[in-house]
Amino acid sequence: MRVELPPEPVYFVNRDDERERALRAVTEWRSRSRPLVLAVSGAGGLGKTELAGLIARTLLDQHSFPDGALSVDLDDFRADGVLDPGDVLTQLLGSLDVAQEQVQRSYAARCRQYWNRTAGAKLVLLLDNARYASEVVPLLPASGDSVVIVTSHGPLHDLEAGAAVDLALAPLEERAATELLELIVRDHRMAADPEAVRAVVRLCDGLPAALHVAGRWVRTHRLRPLARVVSDLRAELDEKGVSGVEHVWDMAYEDLSSPAALLYRLLPHHPGETFTLHSATALSGLDPEACQDALEELDRAGLLDLRLLALTVAGQMRLPGPQRGHALRRSRRETSDGEVAEAQVRLVRWLVRQAQLADQYAAGRRLTVVSLLDPLPGVPDGPLEDPEAAEDAATRTARAERAARWLDEERHVLFACSRLAHARGMDTETVALSEPVWTHALDHPHQSEVAEVLRRAVDSAVRYGGNAGWLVRTRCQLARPLWESEELAAAQEQIDGAMSALELLGESERERKLAASAVEHRGMLKGARGEWSSALGDFAGARDLHRAIPNPYGVLLMTYRMGEASAKTGDLDTARLLLAEAHAGFVAQGRERLIGRSAFALAGVLHRLGRADDARELYEQSLGRAARRRSGFDAARVHDALAELNEGDGHLAEAEEHRVAARALRQRNGLI
């Protein structure tokens, strides 16, 4: 059973009434197709996320939810404050064991896929930081046996009036707030001076987040009488004239060292919602150890939570929304525009280099149009390691997979980095970012931000004006998501632009590869239109160009594409020869995905030619490789082919086993 819930809070008090109401609502809920929605709302700092997580864990303990519990922070999927529900659906489908390559392209189809996958499911879904009911509705499972817990700063009116159980949180009453403060501090001074304790509690205005920060403040000044701590705190807050939890955050900030304060002011200018130790180092200009110290100081001050640090490959952290806003206000008062611009330029260049390295490690060395950027002085590269430096195959594979996961986890930062680089006129960096985003999209297609990153790369290439290779590469890259979205006319416009730019290319090896790639993409667009005979001519022309360079991998890839195109046109004998040649070459080069796919394509041709035994052997090879790559899409179509093959040979029981296996794969991915 999959459980994707945040860690339980160390200290939590009260909220018994809300928890009781939630559990009673679950027990009494009766619906066949609509899940129960528990809407936890309230101002920032009231502990909504913690309460939602505790309710979810209680439900798992006391009720039957065999499909587990999923959790999504919607703020992680916002670009400039706008949520991409399609991207959220992609993550939820992945958590439900839907392979990335099987996620449907269009938003409407992805919704239907999600509803298919969750029909009849018994799961708990936690949606954190919703802003509008319209963000929640597409994410509701299609099952009355599921429970959805939503947190939001304000009420979601469209989910009221019977559509949801409203669990609005008020500030903690004084008794509960005092209990929480005593749990956080655990200091003899608390019992010795109850009046000072009451003063702290009142100062925090019942906000658990403020009580945590105040508790850390009290622990920090262990030699001072509590009355003095409170007096100093109140004096500072009265002087600032800011009310609510902002008082406490301001005081925590004022007590920071200079490096920690600088980092805190710069963090809200980091592209995307998350940052890492290494990216914070690049942003701040501090040396690595000083940045580590500063982050730990922010954690101790209650201005940062490091608990989730170890849950991702990249080691991501984030400032919660209210604290990010507080940091931004401090920045506007104390940090110059020039200081922010310098920090962002430094960070963009560091992020581009890391993305280039991750791209190279995940996909291998290949054609790119921007060379690897130089290291940033004083800032080390991230923790990724070069697979080619490993001595054994298992380590090489693990390093490549880690790099691919880094690209996936950091995609929103890279998307935001592209926006920032383009806005600051950093055309080289904008074009360079298109390559790792392109690699990520090949494994995780149909993300709406990808096309925008590639559009910005085209715009930067045009704006720069002095590099024909950029124009060719970026236009070809943009064409692919366009034709995959069936925007064929727009894709043709990009291919035409790329072909026009070919006339400006020179005769270097990279430029000759670009020319071959442009011809290949023109052929792929023709194939998307069903014009396979014409596509075959382009693939043959591209192969000739690769041979003349020479570029062995390009030759093999075009041989494979020619084989597929020949099969589409019905020339099976030619297709067999081409695909056999390509398959042998991919095996020699160790290209895992293409080994499996060329084996499948060749097996299909052999089967059509009446060579069932040879086809069976290749299908089995392809099935094994699909399983190792966890490619449900490839595995399902291989099972279908083996079912047809076995049925033709009279092995009806084996044929049915393969059909059942294919059906199970598609059901798991929500495709049927």
Buried (B, 14 or more C-beta within 10 A) or exposed (E): EEEBBBEEBEBBBBBEEBBEBBBEBBEEBEEEEBBBBBBBBBBBBBBBBBBBBBBBBBBBEEBEBEBBBBBBBBBBBBBEEEBBBBBBBBBBBBBBBBBBBBBBBEBEEBBBBBBBBBEBBBBBBBBBBBBBBEBBBBBBBBBBBBBBBBBBBEBBEEBBEEBBBBBBBEBBEEEBBBBBBBBBBEBEBBEEBEEBBBBBBEBBBBBBBBBBBBBBBBEEBEEBEBBEBBBBBBEBBEEEEBEBBBBBBBBBBEBBEEBBBBBBBBBBBBBBBBBBBBBBBBBBBBBBEBBBBBBEBBBBBBBBBBEBBEEBBBBBBBBBEBBBBBBBBBBEEEBEEEBBEEBBBBBBBBBBBBBBBBBBBBBBEEBBBBEEBEEBEEBEEBBBBEBEEBEEEEEBBBBBBBBBBBBBBBBBBBBBBBBBBBEBEBBBBBBBBBBBBBBBBEBBBBBBBBBBBBBBBBBBBBEBEEBBBBBBBBBBBBBBBBBBBEBBEBBBBBBEBBBBBBEEBEEEEBBBBBBBBBBBBBBBBBBBEEBBEBBBBBBBBBBEBBBEBEBEBBBBBBBBBBBBBBBBEEBBEBBBBBBBBBBBBBBEBEBBBBBBBBBBBBBBBBBBBEBBEBBBBBBBBBBBBBBEBEBBBBBBBBBBBBBBBBBEEEBEEBBEBBBEBBBBBBEBBBBE
